[in-house]
Amino acid sequence: MAKNGLITLTSRGLYCGQGDFYIDPWKPVSRAVITHAHADHTYRGNQEYLVPAEGERLFRIRLGDEASIATQGYGQTRLINGVKVSFHPAGHVLGSAQVRVEYKGEVWVISGDYKLMPDATCAPFEAVKCHHFVTEATFGLPIYRWQPTEFIFEDINSWWRRNQEKEKASVLFAYSLGKSQRIMNGIERLIGKIFTHGAVERLTQAYREHGVDVPDTTYVGSVENRKEFIGSLVIAPPSAQQAVGWLRRFGKHSTGFASGWMMVRGARRQRAVDRGFVLSDHADWPELLKAIASAEAETVYVTHGFSEEVVRFLNENGQNAIPLKTQFVGDAVAEEIFGSEEGSAEAPPA
């Protein structure tokens, strides 16, 4: 990343010197422009935040009521010290955005995390042409190719029904922001009761407030008669699997894990779960290449995940690509590192 370019990489994060702001900084700064509310992109401690309006409630949950947060809708433009800044849908989770930055005709797009597959719980990815495109590479290998989500949801439905017939609870671990709500939106909600971990419940309520269609749920901690869990679906963050005694309350149960990493042989065994469901909120290999091509960028900067492999492939195919070492970590890894911020210990939803 050129030192004299509009965007530079610093020890605090991606910095726009002309505008004097950072994008998804990982250390406290005076002004932060944020792509989405996942923990590895939204840190506390910044003096001012500019966030996508569609995710405002999620950012409040993440940052607290004391944070100074300004919002901006998709497609709207704001001038920051002469630099044009706009948000464009990333299709990752509710309120996720790509950040378009323009100054004197030079255009950068910092994509954050994104996916192109349809998702009823958030705005669809929007291709934005630019000179410089910063892309993730969480699943940047040809082996990662997602099935249509309707097949995955039906697979979850079938697993839940089979467990119900055996009077077992179905405990499904999924990232508390985005993945959990996407699952609840897509499954057959008439099969039985749906219970949620506290971290999932409070974020799901934010989705409801935004008008996203999710079924009625009950917070696990509010249940006194544990027989209510028989035949139910329980959705919890992966970090809850490590909470001592948390699973015992469900009696007989089967465990599942929803993640793109379930594509890898042995991942289910490593997670010590009964079922793995390949479902990701990140782009797979074909989507990654499609998004990069649609940007029509002169230079592509590739960060986190399989960045070196994606850079090598792009360069071998005529694209000027450069690896970019950031502190973003991607999908399930963020849940493990920042799980306590999402409420890994059972706590009442706010």
C-alpha positions as CSV (number, residue, x, y, z in Angstrom):
1,M,0.0,0.0,0.0
2,A,1.7,3.2,-1.2
3,K,2.7,5.6,1.6
4,N,1.5,8.6,-0.5
5,G,-1.8,7.0,-1.4
6,L,-5.2,8.2,-0.2
7,I,-5.4,5.2,2.1
8,T,-2.4,3.9,4.1
9,L,-1.9,1.1,6.6
10,T,-0.7,2.2,10.0
11,S,-0.3,0.6,13.4
12,R,-3.8,1.7,14.3
13,G,-5.5,0.6,11.1
14,L,-6.4,1.8,7.6
15,Y,-5.9,5.6,7.5
16,C,-7.1,8.3,5.2
17,G,-4.7,11.1,5.8
18,Q,-6.5,13.7,3.7
19,G,-9.7,13.1,5.6
20,D,-8.0,12.4,8.9
21,F,-10.1,9.3,9.7
22,Y,-9.6,5.5,10.1
23,I,-11.6,2.7,8.7
24,D,-12.2,-0.2,11.1
25,P,-9.3,0.8,13.3
26,W,-8.0,-1.8,15.9
27,K,-6.6,0.9,18.3
28,P,-8.4,4.0,19.6
29,V,-8.5,6.9,17.2
30,S,-10.3,10.3,17.1
31,R,-12.5,9.5,14.1
32,A,-13.5,5.9,13.0
33,V,-15.6,4.9,9.9
34,I,-16.9,1.4,10.5
35,T,-18.0,-1.2,8.0
36,H,-20.0,-3.5,10.3
37,A,-20.6,-4.5,13.9
38,H,-18.6,-7.7,14.2
39,A,-16.0,-7.5,17.0
40,D,-12.9,-7.6,14.9
41,H,-14.1,-4.5,13.0
42,T,-15.8,-2.5,15.7
43,Y,-13.6,-1.7,18.7
44,R,-14.5,0.4,21.7
45,G,-12.5,3.5,22.7
46,N,-12.7,5.7,19.6
47,Q,-13.8,9.3,20.1
48,E,-16.2,9.5,17.2
49,Y,-17.8,6.8,15.0
50,L,-19.5,7.0,11.6
51,V,-21.5,3.9,10.9
52,P,-24.1,2.6,8.4
53,A,-27.6,3.7,9.6
54,E,-29.1,0.2,9.0
55,G,-26.9,-1.2,11.7
56,E,-27.2,1.5,14.3
57,R,-28.9,-0.6,17.0
58,L,-26.2,-3.3,16.6
59,F,-23.5,-0.7,17.0
60,R,-25.1,0.6,20.1
61,I,-25.1,-2.9,21.6
62,R,-21.5,-3.3,20.7
63,L,-20.2,0.1,21.7
64,G,-22.5,1.2,24.5
65,D,-24.8,4.2,25.0
66,E,-21.9,6.5,25.8
67,A,-20.3,6.2,22.4
68,S,-20.5,9.2,20.0
69,I,-22.1,7.6,17.0
70,A,-23.2,9.3,13.8
71,T,-25.1,7.4,11.1
72,Q,-25.3,7.5,7.3
73,G,-27.6,5.6,5.0
74,Y,-26.5,3.5,2.0
75,G,-25.6,5.7,-1.0
76,Q,-25.5,9.0,0.9
77,T,-22.3,11.0,0.7
78,R,-20.6,12.9,3.4
79,L,-17.6,15.3,3.1
80,I,-14.9,14.8,5.7
81,N,-12.1,17.4,5.2
82,G,-12.9,17.4,1.5
83,V,-13.0,13.6,1.1
84,K,-16.2,12.0,-0.1
85,V,-17.3,9.1,2.0
86,S,-20.2,6.8,1.3
87,F,-21.5,3.4,2.5
88,H,-22.6,0.7,0.1
89,P,-24.2,-2.7,1.0
90,A,-21.8,-5.5,1.6
91,G,-24.4,-8.3,2.1
92,H,-22.5,-9.7,5.1
93,V,-24.9,-9.0,8.0
94,L,-27.5,-6.4,8.9
95,G,-26.0,-2.9,8.5
96,S,-22.8,-4.2,6.9
97,A,-21.2,-1.8,4.3
98,Q,-18.4,-1.2,2.0
99,V,-16.8,2.2,2.4
100,R,-16.2,4.2,-0.7
101,V,-13.6,7.0,-0.3
102,E,-13.0,9.6,-3.1
103,Y,-10.6,12.5,-3.3
104,K,-9.7,14.4,-6.5
105,G,-10.9,11.6,-8.7
106,E,-9.1,8.8,-6.8
107,V,-11.5,6.2,-5.5
108,W,-10.9,3.5,-2.9
109,V,-13.4,0.9,-1.7
110,I,-12.8,-0.9,1.6
111,S,-15.1,-3.9,1.5
112,G,-15.0,-5.0,5.1
113,D,-16.5,-8.5,5.1
114,Y,-19.0,-9.4,2.4
115,K,-20.9,-12.1,0.5
116,L,-22.9,-12.2,-2.7
117,M,-25.3,-15.0,-1.9
118,P,-28.9,-13.8,-1.3
119,D,-29.8,-13.2,2.3
120,A,-33.2,-11.9,3.5
121,T,-31.8,-10.5,6.7
122,C,-29.6,-7.8,5.1
123,A,-29.2,-5.6,2.0
124,P,-27.6,-7.4,-1.0
125,F,-24.0,-6.7,-2.0
126,E,-23.5,-3.8,-4.4
127,A,-20.7,-3.8,-6.8
128,V,-18.8,-0.4,-6.6
129,K,-16.2,0.5,-9.3
130,C,-13.0,2.0,-8.0
131,H,-9.3,2.4,-8.6
132,H,-8.2,0.5,-5.5
133,F,-10.2,-2.3,-3.9
134,V,-9.5,-3.8,-0.4
135,T,-11.0,-7.3,-0.1
136,E,-11.2,-10.0,2.5
137,A,-10.1,-13.5,1.7
138,T,-11.6,-15.5,4.6
139,F,-12.5,-18.4,2.3
140,G,-10.1,-17.6,-0.5
141,L,-9.5,-21.1,-1.9
142,P,-11.2,-23.0,-4.7
143,I,-12.4,-25.7,-2.4
144,Y,-14.9,-23.2,-0.8
145,R,-18.1,-23.2,-2.8
146,W,-21.4,-22.7,-1.0
147,Q,-24.6,-24.6,-1.8
148,P,-27.8,-22.5,-2.1
149,T,-29.0,-21.7,1.4
150,E,-32.4,-23.4,1.0
151,F,-30.6,-26.8,0.9
152,I,-28.7,-26.0,4.1
153,F,-31.9,-24.8,5.9
154,E,-33.7,-28.0,4.9
155,D,-30.8,-30.0,6.2
156,I,-31.1,-28.2,9.6
157,N,-34.8,-28.8,9.5
158,S,-34.3,-32.5,9.0
159,W,-31.8,-32.8,11.8
160,W,-34.1,-30.9,14.1
161,R,-37.1,-33.1,13.3
162,R,-35.0,-36.3,13.8
163,N,-33.9,-35.1,17.2
164,Q,-37.4,-34.1,18.1
165,E,-38.6,-37.7,17.4
166,K,-36.0,-38.9,19.8
167,E,-37.1,-36.3,22.4
168,K,-33.7,-34.5,22.1
169,A,-33.0,-30.8,22.1
170,S,-31.1,-29.6,19.0
171,V,-28.3,-27.2,20.1
172,L,-27.0,-25.3,17.1
173,F,-23.8,-23.2,17.5
174,A,-23.6,-20.2,15.2
175,Y,-22.1,-16.7,15.2
176,S,-24.4,-14.6,17.4
177,L,-24.5,-11.6,15.0
178,G,-25.7,-12.4,11.5
179,K,-25.4,-16.2,11.2
180,S,-28.0,-16.9,14.0
181,Q,-30.6,-14.5,12.6
182,R,-30.1,-15.8,9.1
183,I,-30.7,-19.3,10.3
184,M,-33.8,-18.4,12.2
185,N,-35.1,-16.5,9.1
186,G,-34.6,-19.5,6.8
187,I,-35.6,-22.5,8.8
188,E,-39.1,-24.0,9.3
189,R,-40.2,-22.3,12.4
190,L,-43.3,-24.5,12.9
191,I,-41.3,-27.5,13.8
192,G,-41.1,-26.5,17.5
193,K,-40.0,-23.9,20.0
194,I,-36.8,-21.9,19.4
195,F,-34.6,-20.9,22.4
196,T,-31.7,-18.5,22.3
197,H,-28.6,-17.8,24.3
198,G,-28.6,-14.3,25.8
199,A,-26.0,-13.0,23.3
200,V,-28.1,-14.2,20.4
201,E,-31.4,-12.9,21.9
202,R,-30.3,-9.3,22.3
203,L,-28.9,-9.1,18.8
204,T,-32.0,-10.8,17.4
205,Q,-34.2,-8.2,19.0
206,A,-32.2,-5.5,17.1
207,Y,-33.0,-7.3,13.9
208,R,-36.7,-7.3,14.8
209,E,-36.6,-3.6,15.5
210,H,-35.2,-3.1,12.0
211,G,-38.1,-5.1,10.5
212,V,-36.2,-8.3,9.7
213,D,-38.5,-11.4,9.8
214,V,-37.3,-13.7,12.5
215,P,-39.5,-16.2,14.5
216,D,-40.5,-15.8,18.2
217,T,-37.8,-17.0,20.5
218,T,-37.4,-17.5,24.2
219,Y,-34.2,-16.6,26.2
220,V,-32.7,-19.8,27.6
221,G,-32.1,-18.2,31.0
222,S,-35.8,-17.4,31.5
223,V,-36.8,-21.1,31.4
224,E,-37.6,-22.7,34.8
225,N,-39.0,-26.1,33.6
226,R,-36.3,-27.8,31.7
227,K,-38.8,-30.1,30.1
228,E,-39.6,-27.2,27.8
229,F,-36.3,-27.9,25.9
230,I,-37.4,-31.3,24.8
231,G,-37.6,-31.3,21.0
232,S,-36.7,-27.7,20.7
233,L,-34.0,-25.8,18.8
234,V,-31.5,-23.9,20.9
235,I,-29.2,-21.3,19.1
236,A,-26.1,-20.2,20.8
237,P,-22.6,-18.7,20.0
238,P,-19.7,-21.2,19.6
239,S,-18.2,-19.8,22.8
240,A,-21.2,-21.1,24.8
241,Q,-20.0,-24.7,24.1
242,Q,-17.1,-24.1,26.5
243,A,-19.3,-22.8,29.4
244,V,-19.2,-25.3,32.2
245,G,-22.5,-26.9,32.7
246,W,-24.4,-24.8,30.2
247,L,-25.3,-27.7,28.0
248,R,-26.5,-29.9,30.9
249,R,-29.7,-27.9,31.3
250,F,-31.0,-29.3,28.0
251,G,-31.0,-32.9,29.0
252,K,-30.7,-35.3,26.1
253,H,-29.5,-33.2,23.1
254,S,-27.6,-33.2,19.8
255,T,-25.1,-30.5,18.9
256,G,-24.5,-28.9,15.5
257,F,-22.3,-26.1,14.2
258,A,-23.0,-23.7,11.3
259,S,-20.0,-22.3,9.6
260,G,-18.2,-22.2,6.3
261,W,-15.3,-24.1,8.0
262,M,-17.6,-27.2,8.1
263,M,-16.6,-27.6,4.4
264,V,-13.2,-28.9,5.7
265,R,-13.0,-32.6,6.5
266,G,-12.4,-33.1,10.2
267,A,-13.8,-29.7,11.2
268,R,-16.9,-31.2,12.8
269,R,-14.7,-33.7,14.8
270,Q,-12.4,-30.8,16.0
271,R,-15.5,-28.9,17.1
272,A,-16.8,-32.0,19.0
273,V,-20.3,-31.6,17.5
274,D,-22.7,-34.2,16.0
275,R,-23.5,-32.3,12.8
276,G,-21.8,-29.6,10.7
277,F,-23.7,-27.3,8.4
278,V,-21.8,-25.4,5.7
279,L,-23.2,-21.9,6.0
280,S,-21.1,-18.8,5.8
281,D,-21.7,-15.0,5.8
282,H,-18.5,-14.6,3.8
283,A,-17.9,-14.9,0.0
284,D,-16.9,-18.2,-1.3
285,W,-14.2,-18.6,-4.0
286,P,-16.5,-17.8,-7.1
287,E,-18.1,-14.9,-5.2
288,L,-14.7,-13.5,-4.2
289,L,-13.5,-13.5,-7.8
290,K,-16.8,-12.0,-9.1
291,A,-16.7,-9.2,-6.5
292,I,-13.1,-8.4,-7.4
293,A,-13.8,-8.4,-11.1
294,S,-16.9,-6.2,-10.6
295,A,-14.8,-3.5,-8.9
296,E,-12.6,-3.1,-12.1
297,A,-9.8,-1.9,-9.8
298,E,-6.3,-1.1,-10.9
299,T,-5.0,-2.6,-7.7
300,V,-6.5,-5.1,-5.3
301,Y,-5.3,-5.3,-1.7
302,V,-6.1,-8.6,0.0
303,T,-6.5,-9.0,3.7
304,H,-7.1,-11.8,6.3
305,G,-7.8,-15.4,5.5
306,F,-6.1,-16.9,2.5
307,S,-4.6,-13.6,1.3
308,E,-1.3,-14.9,0.0
309,E,-3.1,-17.5,-2.1
310,V,-5.6,-15.1,-3.5
311,V,-2.8,-12.6,-4.3
312,R,-0.9,-15.3,-6.1
313,F,-3.9,-16.3,-8.2
314,L,-4.8,-12.8,-9.1
315,N,-1.3,-11.8,-10.1
316,E,-0.9,-15.0,-12.2
317,N,-4.1,-14.0,-14.0
318,G,-3.1,-10.4,-14.9
319,Q,-4.5,-8.5,-11.9
320,N,-2.2,-6.3,-9.8
321,A,-2.8,-7.7,-6.3
322,I,-0.9,-7.0,-3.0
323,P,-1.3,-8.7,0.4
324,L,-2.4,-6.4,3.2
325,K,-1.6,-7.4,6.8
326,T,-4.4,-6.2,9.1
327,Q,-5.8,-7.4,12.4
328,F,-9.1,-8.5,11.0
329,V,-9.7,-12.2,11.6
330,G,-12.9,-13.3,9.9
331,D,-15.7,-15.8,10.7
332,A,-15.7,-18.2,13.7
333,V,-12.2,-17.1,14.8
334,A,-13.7,-13.7,15.9
335,E,-16.3,-15.4,18.0
336,E,-13.5,-17.3,19.9
337,I,-11.3,-14.2,20.4
338,F,-14.1,-11.7,21.2
339,G,-16.8,-14.1,22.5
340,S,-17.0,-12.5,25.9
341,E,-18.1,-9.2,24.3
342,E,-21.0,-11.1,22.7
343,G,-21.9,-12.6,26.0
344,S,-20.3,-16.0,26.0
345,A,-21.3,-16.4,29.6
346,E,-25.1,-16.7,29.8
347,A,-26.5,-13.2,30.6
348,P,-30.0,-11.8,30.3
349,P,-30.5,-9.9,27.0
350,A,-30.5,-6.1,27.4
